[in-house]
Amino acid sequence: MKISFSSFTLHIIEGYMSSLYLVEYDDSMLLLDSGCINDIKRIEDYCNQVFNRPPGDIKLAVVSHMHPDHAGGAATLRSKYDIPIAAHKDVDLWYSKLGGSLQHKLDCYMAMGVARSNKRKWERMLYKPIINPDFLLNDLQSLPFFDDWTVLHTPGHTLHDIILYHQQESLLYIGDLICDVKGKMLLPLPVMFPTLMENSYNKLAALNPSTILMAHGGVKQTENASSLFLSMKEQLSQPPNSLMRRVYRLSGFSPEIKRQGI
C-alpha cells in the first residue's frame, strides 16, 4: 500500500507485528523503524518486488525505541546494506548491563506471546540488544539527511522514545504512543513513566497533525488529533487491568528504570 504526499510517497509494509513505513524520495528512502528481525525479508521483498529499488537505497533507518518490533532489524540491515541507524542518544542504555540483558529476553518472550495471540506463525525474534547508532538524536533536531523531518523526544513507554514530525505535510509518526486494538485507541504496554508520558501527550496535542502514522493501527487521518492525544492522557489515570499488571511485572529490569527509582 502507498500514499502520495506532495513531498514524498509513503509505503506501508505490513510487518510481523507492526506496520513499517518506508518514505520514498526521488533519490533516497527513509525507513521509520525496522520492525522485528524477521521483517528484514519483508522489507527486502517490498523494495525489490513492489517498486524495483534495492534495499541499499534506504539512506537512513530510524529506531523509535528498542523493543523487538521496532529495533529488531536495524543492526542486520546496517550490516547487510550499510544503512546507517539514527536513534535517541540514550537508546543503548535500555538493555545495558545484566538487568538490561534480562529485560531484552523478557521483551522478546512477551512479543512472541503477542504474535501467538494474533495467530502468527512462529518466526525468529531475538536480535542484538545494543545497536550503537550512527547518529545520536536529541529533541527538536532535524533528522540526518532528511531535514524536513523533526525529531521529538517523547518518553513514557521507555525513556528514549522518539517520534518524527513532518511539518509541511502535517504528518506525525508516533511509534507506540497510541495502539489501535480492534478499533480502540489504547496506551502502549507498558507505560513505565506515566508523568513523562503525560508530558509527551501534551507536546503532541500542541502539534495537532492531520495525519498520524501508528506502528500498531496504520494510518489515521483526523481533524482533531489534539483531542485524541488528550484522551490518551485520561487513560493514564485509570487502574491497570490484569494484562497490564502482568506486563508491568515483567518490565522493570532495565537499569534505566532502576536509575529512575521505579
C-alpha positions in Angstrom: 0.0 0.0 0.0 1.2 3.5 -0.7 0.0 7.1 -0.2 1.3 10.0 -2.2 2.1 13.3 -0.5 3.5 16.4 -2.1 7.0 15.8 -0.7 7.3 12.0 -0.9 5.5 8.7 -1.4 4.7 6.8 1.8 4.9 3.0 1.5 3.2 0.9 4.2 4.7 -2.6 4.8 2.8 -5.0 7.0 5.4 -6.5 9.3 5.3 -9.4 11.6 3.9 -7.4 14.5 3.7 -3.8 13.3 3.3 -1.5 10.3 6.5 -0.3 8.8 6.8 3.0 6.9 9.2 3.5 4.0 9.3 7.1 2.8 10.3 7.3 -0.8 12.0 10.3 -2.3 13.3 10.7 -5.8 16.9 9.8 -4.9 16.7 8.1 -1.5 14.5 6.3 1.1 13.9 6.7 4.8 12.8 3.8 7.0 10.7 4.6 10.0 11.5 1.7 12.4 12.9 -1.6 11.2 10.4 -4.0 12.7 11.3 -7.4 14.1 14.4 -9.1 12.9 12.2 -11.4 10.8 10.8 -8.3 9.0 14.1 -7.9 7.1 12.9 -10.3 4.4 9.6 -8.4 4.1 11.5 -5.1 3.6 13.8 -6.7 1.1 10.9 -8.2 -0.8 8.9 -5.0 -0.9 11.9 -3.0 -2.2 12.9 -5.5 -4.8 9.4 -6.6 -6.0 7.0 -3.7 -5.4 8.9 -0.7 -6.7 12.1 -2.2 -8.0 14.6 -0.4 -5.9 17.3 -2.2 -3.9 17.2 -2.0 -0.1 20.6 -0.3 -0.2 18.7 2.8 -1.5 17.5 3.3 2.1 19.6 6.2 3.3 18.6 6.1 7.0 16.8 3.7 9.3 15.3 5.4 12.4 14.7 3.4 15.6 12.0 4.9 17.7 12.8 2.7 20.7 14.4 -0.6 21.4 11.5 -3.0 21.7 11.7 -6.1 19.4 9.1 -4.9 16.9 10.8 -1.6 16.3 14.6 -2.1 16.6 14.8 -5.8 15.8 16.0 -5.5 12.2 18.2 -2.3 12.4 21.6 -3.8 13.1 21.2 -6.5 10.4 20.0 -4.0 7.8 23.1 -2.0 8.5 25.5 -5.0 8.3 23.9 -6.2 5.0 23.3 -2.9 3.2 25.4 -0.3 5.0 22.2 1.5 6.1 23.1 3.9 9.0 20.9 3.9 12.1 19.6 7.0 13.9 18.1 6.8 17.4 17.9 8.7 20.7 21.3 9.4 22.3 20.4 7.1 25.3 18.9 4.2 23.3 21.6 1.7 24.2 21.2 2.2 28.0 17.8 0.5 28.0 19.2 -3.1 27.5 22.6 -2.5 29.0 24.1 -4.4 31.9 22.7 -7.6 33.4 19.3 -6.2 34.1 19.0 -4.9 30.5 20.0 -8.3 29.1 17.3 -9.9 31.1 14.8 -7.3 30.1 15.7 -7.8 26.4 14.9 -11.6 26.6 11.7 -10.9 28.5 10.6 -8.4 25.9 11.3 -10.9 23.1 9.3 -13.5 25.1 6.3 -11.2 25.5 6.5 -10.2 21.8 6.3 -13.9 20.9 3.2 -14.2 23.1 1.6 -11.3 21.3 2.4 -12.9 17.9 0.8 -16.2 19.1 -2.3 -14.4 20.3 -2.6 -12.8 16.8 -2.3 -16.2 15.3 1.0 -15.5 13.6 3.3 -18.5 12.8 6.5 -18.6 14.9 9.3 -16.7 13.4 12.7 -15.6 14.8 12.6 -12.8 17.4 15.9 -12.5 19.2 18.1 -9.6 17.9 21.1 -7.6 19.1 20.1 -5.6 22.2 22.8 -2.9 21.6 22.7 -1.1 18.2 25.4 1.6 18.5 23.5 4.2 16.4 25.5 6.0 13.7 23.5 9.2 14.6 22.5 10.1 18.2 19.4 12.2 18.2 18.1 14.9 20.6 14.8 16.5 21.0 13.8 19.1 18.3 16.8 18.4 16.0 16.4 17.7 12.3 16.8 14.2 11.0 20.2 13.5 9.3 19.9 13.5 5.5 16.1 14.4 5.8 15.9 17.8 7.3 12.2 18.0 6.5 11.6 15.7 9.5 11.9 16.9 13.1 12.8 14.5 16.0 10.7 14.8 19.1 11.7 13.1 22.4 8.6 11.5 23.9 9.5 9.4 26.9 6.9 7.4 28.8 6.8 4.0 27.2 10.6 4.0 27.6 12.9 6.8 28.5 14.3 7.0 25.0 11.2 7.0 22.7 11.3 9.4 19.8 8.7 10.2 17.1 9.1 12.1 13.9 7.1 15.2 12.7 6.9 16.4 9.1 5.5 20.0 9.5 4.9 20.6 5.8 2.7 17.5 5.4 1.2 17.9 9.0 2.2 14.2 9.5 3.4 12.5 12.6 5.0 9.1 13.1 4.2 8.1 16.7 5.7 4.6 17.0 3.9 3.0 20.0 2.5 6.1 21.7 -1.0 5.0 20.7 -2.1 1.5 19.8 -5.2 0.8 17.8 -6.5 -2.5 19.2 -9.7 -3.7 17.4 -10.8 -0.1 16.9 -10.0 1.1 20.4 -7.2 3.6 21.0 -5.1 2.3 23.9 -1.9 3.1 25.7 1.2 1.1 24.8 2.2 -1.6 27.2 3.9 -0.8 29.5 3.8 2.9 30.4 6.7 2.8 32.9 6.9 6.6 33.3 3.3 8.0 33.4 4.3 11.5 34.3 6.7 11.7 31.4 4.1 10.2 29.1 1.6 12.8 30.1 4.1 15.5 29.2 4.7 13.7 25.8 1.0 13.7 25.0 0.8 17.4 25.8 3.6 18.0 23.4 1.9 16.1 20.6 -1.5 17.7 21.3 0.0 21.1 20.6 1.1 20.0 17.1 -2.4 18.8 16.1 -1.3 16.9 12.9 -3.7 15.9 10.3 -2.1 12.5 9.6 -0.9 10.1 12.2 1.2 7.0 11.4 0.9 4.3 14.1 3.1 1.3 14.3 0.0 -0.6 15.6 -3.0 0.7 13.8 -1.8 2.0 10.5 -2.6 5.5 9.0 -5.1 7.7 10.7 -6.5 10.9 9.2 -8.0 13.2 11.7 -9.2 16.8 12.0 -8.8 16.9 15.8 -5.6 15.0 16.8 -5.3 17.2 19.9 -8.4 15.6 21.4 -7.0 12.2 20.7 -3.8 12.8 22.5 -5.5 14.4 25.4 -7.9 11.4 25.7 -4.8 9.2 26.0 -3.8 11.3 29.0 -7.0 10.4 30.7 -6.2 6.7 30.3 -3.1 7.2 32.4 -5.2 7.7 35.5 -7.2 4.5 35.0 -6.4 1.5 37.2 -4.4 -1.3 35.4 -6.2 -4.4 34.3 -4.8 -7.9 34.8 -2.9 -7.9 31.5 -1.3 -4.5 32.3 -0.2 -5.7 35.8 1.3 -8.9 34.2 3.3 -6.8 31.7 4.5 -4.4 34.4 5.8 -7.3 36.5 7.9 -8.4 33.6 9.1 -4.9 32.6 11.1 -3.5 35.5 14.6 -4.8 35.0 16.2 -2.2 32.7 18.9 -0.3 34.5 17.2 2.9 33.2 14.1 2.0 35.2 16.2 1.4 38.3 18.0 4.7 37.7 14.7 6.5 37.9 13.9 4.9 41.2 10.9 2.8 40.0 
